[in-house]
Amino acid sequence: MALPACDAAPEGVEADVAGLLLPEGAVVTEVEDLGQLISVRAYIEQTPIQVKDFYAKQPGLELFEIEDEIYEAEVLFGGGKYRSYVKAQAQCQQGSLLLAFVGPGNSGELPSVGGQ
């Protein structure tokens, strides 16, 4: 499946979310408070594999689950007092949509890898 060329990155919004860890260059486009969790949408000029590799190489993160399906990658991890789930979906040749959920370290509310 060939992906189209990427357009310019979207406009970002202010995002001050405690515990949020995104790769450098990610542009946050939406933040929503869901009570126990914070939902974040972002765009990044990286492939899902590059996003997955970013999390796999982060010191101090505890990786609970990681999945790579080439055009989509998911990571469930903990760091400090927060837990996060991040899904990267290819949108164009070198760009991905990021969907992240951040919650307290004891939160059982996060999506599971392969489950959303």
N, C-alpha and C positions, 0 to 999 in steps of 0.2 A: 504494500500500500504506500504510494507516494504522497508525501505531504506537500502542501503549497508553500511558497516562500512566505516569510514572516512580514507582517506589517510593522509599523512603528509600535513601540511599547505603549500600553494605555496610560492614561493619567492616574497618578496614585492618590491615595487618601492618607491622612494622618493615622498612624497606627502605633499606639503605645500599649502593647499587650504584654503583661508580665508572663515570662516563660516562653514567649514566641521565639523560635529559632528558625530563620529562613536563610538560604544561601545569599551571599552578597550579590546585589544587583536585582533582587526580587522587588517588584513594584506591587505594593498592597493596594487592592482595588475596592475591598469591602471588608468591614468588620462588623460582626453581629454578636451581641451578648445573648447567650442561650441559657443563662442561669448558672449551672455548674460549669458549663463550657463556654469558650469563646470560639466562634467560627471566623476564619480568615480566608479570603480569596485573594490570590495574587497571580502575577504573571512574571515569568523569568525567561531570559534568553539562554536557556539550557535545555537539553533533552531530559526525559525522565531518568535515563540511566545516569546522567551527570548529577542530577538531584539526589538520587539514591546513593551515589558514591560520596557526595558531600556529607550525608548523615553517617554513612559507614565509617568515615575517616575522622569524625569528631571525637576528640579526647573527652572523657568524662561522661559520655552518653551511655546509657544502658539500652541496647537494642533488644526489644522484645520480639518483634516480628519484622521481616523485610521481604518484599516480593518485587520481582522485576519481570514485567511482561513486554519489554521493549518499548511499546507505545504508552505504557502506564507503569508507574512504580508506586509502591506504598511502603511506608515505614511507621512503625509504632515504637516509641522510645520514651525514656524517662531521663531527666536530668535535674538534679537539685530537688526542689519540692514540686515540680511540675511533670506531667506526662503529656505527650503530644502524639497525634496521628497526622501524617502528611501524605497526601496523594498527589502525584504529578501526572498530568495527562498531556500528551503531545498535542499541540495545536497547529504547529507549522514545522518547517524543517529544523529550526534551532530555537523553538520556543515552546514553553509548557504552561498550562494552567495549574496553579497550586491550590489545593483545598486543604486547609489545616484546621485542626481542632486542638485547643489547649485547655487543660484542666488541672486541678490539684492532683498531686501524686497518688492519692488514694481513690481517684475517680474511676468508677467502673462504667462511666457513661461514654467513653471514647469508642468510636467505631473500631471494628476489628479488620485486620488486613484480609482482603479478599471478600469482605462481608458487606461492602457498600458499593 
